[in-house]
Amino acid sequence: MVRSHREGEEYPTAEVLLGNLPGVLRALCDHLLSGEATALDVAYRLASLIDAIEGCRGQPVPTRRTH
């Protein structure tokens, strides 16, 4: 995601990021529990996640639709 932003692509909307957040956090937990993660690897992944969330700031918050 960080690379995409550097190449000029737009960040996903806040709604998309929040929708993906549980899956991303589960994947990070699985990676941590695998024993293959280094502190640097985890720090990079967390920084990428934070960067993505901060990158969507300033975008209008979508109105909630009720069906």
C-alpha positions as CSV (number, residue, x, y, z in Angstrom):
1,M,0.0,0.0,0.0
2,V,2.8,2.4,0.8
3,R,4.4,1.6,-2.6
4,S,1.1,2.3,-4.4
5,H,0.8,5.7,-2.7
6,R,4.3,6.6,-3.8
7,E,3.4,5.7,-7.3
8,G,0.6,8.2,-7.3
9,E,-2.3,5.8,-6.7
10,E,-5.1,6.9,-4.3
11,Y,-5.5,5.4,-0.9
12,P,-8.6,3.2,-0.4
13,T,-11.5,5.0,1.2
14,A,-11.9,5.0,4.9
15,E,-14.9,2.6,4.6
16,V,-12.8,0.1,2.7
17,L,-9.9,0.4,5.1
18,L,-12.1,-0.2,8.1
19,G,-13.8,-3.1,6.4
20,N,-10.4,-4.7,5.8
21,L,-8.9,-3.9,9.2
22,P,-10.0,-7.1,11.0
23,G,-8.5,-9.3,8.3
24,V,-5.3,-7.4,8.2
25,L,-4.9,-7.5,12.0
26,R,-5.7,-11.3,12.0
27,A,-3.0,-11.8,9.3
28,L,-0.5,-9.8,11.4
29,C,-1.3,-11.9,14.5
30,D,-0.9,-15.1,12.5
31,H,2.5,-13.9,11.2
32,L,3.6,-13.0,14.7
33,L,2.5,-16.4,16.1
34,S,4.3,-18.2,13.3
35,G,7.6,-17.4,14.9
36,E,9.0,-16.2,11.6
37,A,8.4,-12.5,12.2
38,T,11.2,-10.2,13.2
39,A,10.7,-7.0,15.2
40,L,11.7,-5.0,12.1
41,D,9.2,-7.0,10.0
42,V,6.3,-6.3,12.4
43,A,7.3,-2.7,12.8
44,Y,7.2,-2.2,9.0
45,R,3.8,-3.9,8.7
46,L,2.3,-1.8,11.5
47,A,3.8,1.4,10.0
48,S,2.3,0.5,6.7
49,L,-1.1,0.0,8.3
50,I,-0.8,3.3,10.2
51,D,0.3,5.1,7.0
52,A,-2.8,3.7,5.2
53,I,-5.1,4.9,7.9
54,E,-3.5,8.3,8.1
55,G,-3.5,8.5,4.3
56,C,-7.3,8.4,4.2
57,R,-7.7,11.3,6.6
58,G,-9.2,14.3,4.9
59,Q,-11.4,12.2,2.7
60,P,-15.1,12.7,3.5
61,V,-16.6,10.1,5.7
62,P,-19.3,8.2,3.8
63,T,-22.8,8.6,5.1
64,R,-24.2,5.4,6.6
65,R,-26.8,3.8,4.4
66,T,-29.6,1.8,6.0
67,H,-31.4,-0.7,3.9
